[in-house]
Amino acid sequence: MPQQLCRIALSLAIVCSTGAFAYAGQARLGEVRIIGNNRLDTAAIIAASGLHVGAPLTKQELDAAPQTLLATGFFSSVNYRYSTKPVNGVLQYSITFEIVEEQHLIPVTIDILGFAAEALWPDIKRSSPLIDTSMPDNDAGQTYYKRALETVLREHGQPQEVISKREIDLKTRQMQVIFRPANAPKVMHVAVEGNRAFDSATLERAIHGIVVGQDYSDRDFRQIVQLNITPMYEERGYLKVAYPRITGSGTSGEITVTVAIDEGGVWRLGAVDVTGDNLPLVQMKRAATFPQGKIANWHEIVAGIAQMEQVLRSDGYLRVQSNPARSFHEDTGVVDLNIAVATGPQYLFSTIEVHGLTAKQEQEAYSIWDLHRGSPFDEPYSDEYVRRLYKMLNGRAKSIHRDMQVNQAARTVDVVFNVTQQ
């Protein structure tokens, strides 16, 4: 049985014998095997190669298949070998691809005006079986996804060019790739509906200056609404405000965006529980002010959480993080809070430097610093020390900048104060 071995990588050309194609016009593909795939489906890989079992096979099609797979971005290398045998007077090929899957994946978001992403994904996956909601983090992968999305948009009667952009997802804090129109319409006007707690003009002003004149993106617009309008509602206790519809209407180049608002009801704050390991709960609760029994003003609640965190920051826990979880009781209109606190590591004070002073001023500056080497680094105290320096310099300081130099390995802090005098 004649056998040929061909290898291809991103930087290598295909080199193999063409003798097996002496049966020109009579060769057919009898079998395709895939070796090395773990995450990707075998049938999807074969489909992406462009080869079809039982179909006639030319030398050009055989040579193109590995390049076609590499062009998807899903593989860091593709090697192949084949064997042949005559079957009923027709040369039949058995091909084996040895692949290495691309390991670094990145989430994908589709942001196309007039289309819900969840409605587009099934069609995209049907057209390109390798595709999923996470893609290879490389240029080839972005090109492959771009072409697949443009094909589906044409099938939906909306032919348009799309572009890709890497952005940080504000919720997950992870990098993602966004696909959106290359020629998005511009926002010319903003309108709101369903609002009662605020008049329309107040809400429209909150986002008008940010969005008007900018390219429209459903995803970006929704984030702007959530960042600028949601806090206004939450400050009045509307903790379940939602935006069920954000729609654009108008010409292809200029649109009015209408935000439908579901305000929900006003909530009162009930119980506040604080959980975490080795927390000074008495001091933390004493330091915090929460509007219990009153309207659940989220601005005040966040301020209370910050007050609790200051207790820990004063004891060297500079990386403290708090995660407030809301429990809504629909029957009473009360929301309870469980605040999970993770202190992180404790940092100790190491050294202090003060620059920009005369020798006499420097001596006095060091004398009013109260922290001792090896004690927990008190971050709020370092803020207070800046105020002490301003008072000590009696109007001669133009600015004072604090620089905390944190040694993560040693868990220590060197603090430097740079003074600019008048």
Secondary structure as the mmCIF struct_conf table of DSSP 4:
data_model
#
loop_
_struct_conf.conf_type_id
_struct_conf.id
_struct_conf.beg_label_comp_id
_struct_conf.beg_label_asym_id
_struct_conf.beg_label_seq_id
_struct_conf.end_label_comp_id
_struct_conf.end_label_asym_id
_struct_conf.end_label_seq_id
STRN STRN1 GLN A 3 ILE A 8
TURN_TY1_P TURN_TY1_P1 LEU A 10 SER A 11
HELX_RH_3T_P HELX_RH_3T_P1 GLY A 19 TYR A 23
TURN_TY1_P TURN_TY1_P2 ALA A 24 GLN A 26
STRN STRN2 ARG A 28 ILE A 35
BEND BEND1 GLY A 36 GLY A 36
BEND BEND2 ASN A 38 LEU A 40
HELX_RH_AL_P HELX_RH_AL_P1 THR A 42 SER A 49
TURN_TY1_P TURN_TY1_P3 GLY A 50 GLY A 50
TURN_TY1_P TURN_TY1_P4 VAL A 53 GLY A 54
BEND BEND3 ALA A 55 ALA A 55
STRN STRN3 PRO A 56 PRO A 56
HELX_RH_AL_P HELX_RH_AL_P2 LYS A 59 LEU A 70
TURN_TY1_P TURN_TY1_P5 ALA A 71 THR A 72
BEND BEND4 GLY A 73 PHE A 74
STRN STRN4 PHE A 75 VAL A 87
TURN_TY1_P TURN_TY1_P6 ASN A 88 GLY A 89
STRN STRN5 VAL A 90 GLU A 101
STRN STRN6 LEU A 105 ILE A 110
TURN_TY1_P TURN_TY1_P7 LEU A 113 GLY A 114
HELX_RH_AL_P HELX_RH_AL_P3 ALA A 117 SER A 127
BEND BEND5 SER A 128 SER A 128
TURN_TY1_P TURN_TY1_P8 PRO A 129 LEU A 130
BEND BEND6 THR A 133 THR A 133
STRN STRN7 SER A 134 PRO A 136
BEND BEND7 ASP A 137 ASN A 138
HELX_RH_AL_P HELX_RH_AL_P4 ASP A 139 GLU A 155
TURN_TY1_P TURN_TY1_P9 HIS A 156 GLY A 157
STRN STRN8 VAL A 162 ILE A 168
TURN_TY1_P TURN_TY1_P10 LEU A 170 THR A 172
STRN STRN9 MET A 175 PRO A 181
TURN_TY1_P TURN_TY1_P11 ALA A 182 ASN A 183
HELX_LH_PP_P HELX_LH_PP_P1 ALA A 184 PRO A 185
STRN STRN10 LYS A 186 GLU A 193
BEND BEND8 GLY A 194 GLY A 194
BEND BEND9 ALA A 197 PHE A 198
HELX_RH_AL_P HELX_RH_AL_P5 SER A 200 VAL A 211
TURN_TY1_P TURN_TY1_P12 VAL A 212 GLY A 213
BEND BEND10 GLN A 214 GLN A 214
STRN STRN11 ASP A 215 ASP A 215
HELX_LH_PP_P HELX_LH_PP_P2 TYR A 216 TYR A 216
HELX_RH_AL_P HELX_RH_AL_P6 ASP A 218 ASN A 228
TURN_TY1_P TURN_TY1_P13 ILE A 229 ILE A 229
HELX_RH_AL_P HELX_RH_AL_P7 THR A 230 GLU A 234
TURN_TY1_P TURN_TY1_P14 GLU A 235 GLY A 237
TURN_TY1_P TURN_TY1_P15 LEU A 239 LYS A 240
STRN STRN12 ALA A 242 GLY A 250
BEND BEND11 SER A 252 GLY A 253
STRN STRN13 GLU A 254 ASP A 262
STRN STRN14 ARG A 268 THR A 275
TURN_TY1_P TURN_TY1_P16 ASP A 277 ASN A 278
HELX_RH_AL_P HELX_RH_AL_P8 LEU A 281 ALA A 287
STRN STRN15 GLN A 292 GLN A 292
TURN_TY1_P TURN_TY1_P17 GLY A 293 GLY A 293
BEND BEND12 LYS A 294 LYS A 294
STRN STRN16 ILE A 295 ILE A 295
HELX_RH_AL_P HELX_RH_AL_P9 TRP A 298 ARG A 313
TURN_TY1_P TURN_TY1_P18 SER A 314 GLY A 316
TURN_TY1_P TURN_TY1_P19 LEU A 318 ARG A 319
STRN STRN17 GLN A 321 HIS A 329
TURN_TY1_P TURN_TY1_P20 GLU A 330 GLY A 333
STRN STRN18 VAL A 334 ALA A 342
STRN STRN19 LEU A 348 HIS A 355
BEND BEND13 GLY A 356 GLY A 356
HELX_RH_AL_P HELX_RH_AL_P10 ALA A 359 SER A 367
TURN_TY1_P TURN_TY1_P21 ILE A 368 ILE A 368
TURN_TY1_P TURN_TY1_P22 ARG A 373 GLY A 374
BEND BEND14 SER A 375 SER A 375
STRN STRN20 PRO A 376 PRO A 376
HELX_LH_PP_P HELX_LH_PP_P3 PHE A 377 PHE A 377
HELX_RH_AL_P HELX_RH_AL_P11 GLU A 379 LEU A 393
TURN_TY1_P TURN_TY1_P23 ASN A 394 GLY A 395
STRN STRN21 ALA A 397 ASN A 407
TURN_TY1_P TURN_TY1_P24 GLN A 408 ARG A 411
STRN STRN22 THR A 412 GLN A 421
#
